[in-house]
Amino acid sequence: MLAQADTRIAAVIAEQEEIFVKRQPKSAALAARASSVLAGGVTSSWQITQPQPVWLSHGRGGHVYDADGNEYVDLHGGYGAALAGHAHPAIAAAVRAAAGSGTHFAQPTENAIVVAEELARRWGLPRWRFANSGTEATMDAVHLMRAYTNRDLIIKVEGGYHGHHDSVQVSVMPAEAEAGPRTAPNQVPSSAGIPAAITSLTLIAQFNDLSSVAGLLEAHPGRVAGMIVEPVMMNAGIIHPVPGYLAALKDLLHEHGALLAFDEVKTGLTVGPGGVTRQSGVSPDLVCLAKSLGGGVAVAAIGGTEELMDFVGAGGYEMVGTFNGNPLAMSATRAMLTEVATDEAYLKIERLRSQAAEGIESAIEEFGLNAHVVTAGAKGCVVFGTGAVRDYREFLTVDDTRSHAHWLFQHNGGVFLPPWGKIEQWLISVQHDESDIDRLITNFRTFAEAVGAQ
Ligand SMILES: Cc1ncc(COP(=O)(O)O)c(C=O)c1O
């Protein structure tokens, strides 16, 4: 029975990959040309989709267009950065304004105050600084926690991704065979080139498991600077915190003189106007934002308590960067916060979220699939497994093959979901509408019918 299902899914994937390649000859030609001047033929290693990279020509509203002229409902959202959709008039106007009056001075401009005031209002943290990517924001958070506490160790969650700096490139996506025991996970470097000495400073806990954090704090008394965590995990599908987890985590860390940093690079504006911080009512010591914050322009923000940010202000930790708070990013971010990510926009997103969740859940039931939908505001995914996923070890049981088959069906049916199967989520933008979600559901039904109950 299982073997039959495997054969069927393999045949379905082969068929869909053939359609995929046939639809995109220009992408194939661009990929071939790129391979001599771009390492791996792409501009970031995670742009390599299977069976071949998709080259885009432009985006407008909630849609993108590939080099071959195929149109897609864009739920990839540039890995969660396109909450504004594409070419949003307010963002385009803000970018034009900055382009016409200078995009870089390395001196602050008034928009930085407006943005910080609005972030303080939404996130409830009083002071802010800016950077240019999620990686920079989480790197600053880790440095700052270490500098403030004068301690070297940090805790991160197995299966959590916080960017590509050394300290957080540990146990991001370890294979089961290398991950070690669930209760004493190994510290697995996530890439070549990470010195073992740095990896050893990052201790690994399980999400939703306070005892795993308590164990680490007790095993290393007075040595843990803090913990960085996605308050809703979004690099392992979507894993919500169990009720009370985030508040208890903060208390536990504080009892041991350690700090709590929320990595809201992905959750940020996408789950709601003030991120998980506002939704949960748990205020961390530090919060990191990036991705959707700039409406598609590269920007990141780090918010913190008075205590921590005044330590920065007094020179206790030098938080620096040539392009930090540059006028282009600040202009776009101001527009994003004041004109795009509005209360009205969130009401629309909530309607589309529930349309997507209900439509797909009902197809899952009708076709008898072993799957379920998890959402968080504008984000959502289909988890190909029945049980609720609470941590990375449970996430490992989610079916990758069907996740990839689903991605192919959506793609060939004109919906661009983020690649990398079970890891990523869709992102609904403020410019999508009901007909876009209809297409997502229709493609899901086609997929469900093709793969059958399994
Ligand atoms: C939760 C989280 N933190 C940090 C990052 C790093 O952001 P960037 O790719 O902008 O460096 C990512 C990127 O996917 C992320 O998902």
The ligand as a Tripos MOL2 file, in Angstrom:
@<TRIPOS>MOLECULE
LIG
   16    16     1     0     0
SMALL
NO_CHARGES

@<TRIPOS>ATOM
      1 C1         13.3020   34.1320   11.4080 C.3       1 LIG1
      2 C2         14.3950   34.6730   10.5360 C.ar      1 LIG1
      3 N1         15.3650   35.4210   11.0820 N.ar      1 LIG1
      4 C3         16.3490   35.9490   10.3560 C.ar      1 LIG1
      5 C4         16.4150   35.7380    9.0020 C.ar      1 LIG1
      6 C5         17.5270   36.3280    8.1870 C.3       1 LIG1
      7 O1         17.0430   37.3750    7.4140 O.3       1 LIG1
      8 P1         17.8560   37.8760    6.1170 P.3       1 LIG1
      9 O2         17.7040   36.7940    5.0930 O.co2     1 LIG1
     10 O3         17.1760   39.1550    5.7710 O.co2     1 LIG1
     11 O4         19.2530   38.0530    6.5390 O.co2     1 LIG1
     12 C6         15.4350   34.9680    8.3820 C.ar      1 LIG1
     13 C7         15.4680   34.7240    6.9330 C.2       1 LIG1
     14 O5         14.7750   33.9000    6.3830 O.2       1 LIG1
     15 C8         14.3950   34.4090    9.1700 C.ar      1 LIG1
     16 O6         13.4450   33.6450    8.6370 O.3       1 LIG1
@<TRIPOS>BOND
     1     1     2 1
     2     2     3 ar
     3     2    15 ar
     4     3     4 ar
     5     4     5 ar
     6     5     6 1
     7     5    12 ar
     8     6     7 1
     9     7     8 1
    10     8     9 2
    11     8    10 1
    12     8    11 1
    13    12    13 1
    14    12    15 ar
    15    13    14 2
    16    15    16 1
@<TRIPOS>SUBSTRUCTURE
     1 LIG1         1 GROUP 0 **** ****
